[in-house]
């Protein structure tokens, strides 16, 4: 099932505008937790992951219509309002992580349980068609003892479709990890 949420076109237009980034407007829009995640683009002090893919292409030319990571950031903002922490594209569930994914994967192992992750990887290792991880893993401590967590995996979309590998990943997480998953689709608010 998809959850439908909405965004303002002005926010997306800003996100895709290199001047908005270069003038520091991103600073209040992007959750502070994401500010230091990647090496900083020295000229403007912005996180490269977002700046380069929101408004520039691989040849450092400004682009008109990409806006990558926009809806994921909207979802992060909502998670933060509801007391959640998150991991975004920096963890591996279905295979051993490389250096860029190690820290996030260790957080998931601590919260979900290393034995559950090992079981999931054992199952996936024999598959020819491999699943992919959802965009976000959201979690927050439950109760005063702080050892139990509310958890959720979220695949976030705007115009693109959910792939078969993404559906497979969601199904495997729900079946073997017993953690809820959701697909959130953002649509432009129509006036």
C-alpha positions in Angstrom: 0.0 0.0 0.0 1.2 3.5 -0.8 0.8 6.5 1.4 0.2 9.7 -0.5 1.8 12.9 0.8 2.1 16.3 -0.8 4.8 18.9 -1.5 4.8 22.5 -2.7 6.2 23.2 -6.1 8.0 26.2 -4.7 10.0 24.0 -2.4 11.0 21.6 -5.2 11.9 24.5 -7.5 14.1 25.9 -4.7 15.7 22.5 -4.2 16.7 22.3 -7.9 18.0 25.9 -8.0 21.8 26.2 -7.5 21.5 29.8 -6.3 19.2 28.7 -3.4 22.0 26.3 -2.4 24.8 28.7 -3.0 23.0 31.4 -0.9 22.7 29.0 2.1 18.9 28.6 2.0 19.3 24.8 2.2 20.6 25.2 5.7 17.1 25.5 7.2 15.5 23.0 4.9 17.8 20.0 5.2 17.6 18.4 8.6 20.8 19.2 10.6 21.5 15.5 11.0 22.3 15.4 7.3 24.5 18.5 7.2 27.8 16.7 8.0 27.1 13.3 6.5 29.1 13.7 3.4 32.3 15.7 2.6 31.4 19.3 2.3 31.5 21.0 -1.1 34.1 23.7 -0.2 33.0 26.6 -2.4 29.5 26.9 -0.8 29.8 24.8 2.3 26.9 22.5 1.3 26.7 18.7 1.6 27.8 17.2 -1.7 25.3 14.4 -1.8 22.4 16.8 -1.9 23.8 19.7 -3.8 25.4 17.8 -6.7 22.3 15.7 -7.3 19.7 18.3 -6.6 20.8 20.9 -9.1 23.9 19.7 -10.9 24.9 16.8 -13.1 28.0 14.7 -13.3 29.7 17.3 -15.6 29.0 20.0 -13.0 26.5 21.6 -15.3 23.2 23.0 -13.9 20.3 20.9 -14.7 16.7 21.7 -15.0 14.6 18.8 -13.7 16.4 16.4 -11.5 15.7 17.3 -7.9 17.1 14.1 -6.5 16.7 13.5 -2.7 14.0 16.1 -2.4 11.1 13.8 -1.3 13.4 11.7 0.9 14.4 15.0 2.7 10.7 15.8 3.1 10.2 12.4 4.7 13.2 13.0 7.0 11.7 16.3 8.2 8.5 14.5 9.1 10.3 11.7 10.9 12.2 14.3 12.9 9.0 16.0 13.9 7.8 12.7 15.2 10.9 11.9 17.3 12.5 9.5 14.9 16.2 9.1 13.9 16.9 7.6 10.5 19.5 6.1 8.2 19.3 7.2 4.5 21.0 5.1 1.8 23.9 4.3 4.2 23.2 0.8 5.3 23.1 -2.7 3.9 20.7 -5.4 4.9 21.1 -8.0 2.2 24.9 -8.1 1.8 28.1 -7.2 3.7 28.6 -3.5 3.7 31.5 -1.6 2.1 33.2 1.3 4.0 30.5 3.8 3.1 27.8 1.6 4.6 29.5 0.1 7.6 28.5 2.6 10.3 24.8 2.6 9.3 24.7 -1.2 9.1 26.2 -1.5 12.6 23.4 0.7 13.9 20.8 -1.6 12.3 22.5 -4.7 13.7 22.4 -3.2 17.2 18.7 -2.2 16.9 17.3 -5.2 14.9 19.7 -7.9 16.1 22.8 -9.3 14.4 21.4 -12.8 14.3 18.3 -11.6 12.3 20.5 -9.7 9.8 22.7 -12.8 9.4 19.6 -15.0 8.7 18.4 -12.5 6.1 21.8 -12.4 4.4 22.0 -16.2 4.4 18.6 -16.4 2.6 19.5 -13.7 0.1 22.9 -15.2 -0.7 21.3 -18.2 -2.5 19.0 -16.0 -4.6 19.7 -15.1 -8.2 17.4 -12.1 -8.2 18.6 -9.8 -5.3 16.4 -7.4 -3.3 17.4 -3.8 -2.6 17.1 -1.9 0.7 14.4 0.8 1.2 15.6 4.4 1.2 15.1 5.0 4.9 15.3 3.0 8.1 13.5 5.0 10.9 13.8 4.2 14.6 13.2 5.7 18.0 13.5 4.3 21.5 10.3 3.2 23.2 9.7 3.7 26.8 11.9 4.8 29.6 14.2 1.8 29.6 15.4 2.7 26.1 16.2 -0.9 24.9 13.2 -1.4 22.7 12.6 0.5 19.5 9.8 1.5 17.2 11.2 0.8 13.7 10.0 1.3 10.1 11.5 1.0 6.6 10.4 3.5 4.1 10.7 3.6 0.3 10.1 7.2 -0.9 8.9 8.1 -4.4 7.9 11.1 -6.4 7.4 10.2 -10.1 9.4 7.0 -10.4 7.9 3.5 -9.9 8.7 1.0 -7.3 11.0 -1.7 -8.8 10.6 -5.4 -8.4 13.9 -5.5 -6.4 12.5 -2.9 -4.1 9.2 -4.8 -3.6 11.2 -8.0 -2.9 13.3 -6.1 -0.3 10.2 -4.8 1.4 8.6 -8.3 1.4 11.7 -9.9 2.8 12.0 -7.3 5.6 8.4 -7.8 6.6 8.6 -11.6 6.5 12.0 -12.3 8.1 12.7 -9.2 10.3 9.0 -8.6 11.2 9.5 -4.8 10.8 6.8 -2.8 9.1 7.6 -1.2 5.7 5.8 1.5 3.8 5.9 3.1 0.4 5.4 6.9 0.5 4.6 8.8 -2.7 4.9 12.5 -2.8 2.7 14.4 -5.2 2.6 18.1 -6.0 -0.1 20.1 -4.3 -2.5 21.2 -7.0 -4.1 24.7 -6.7 
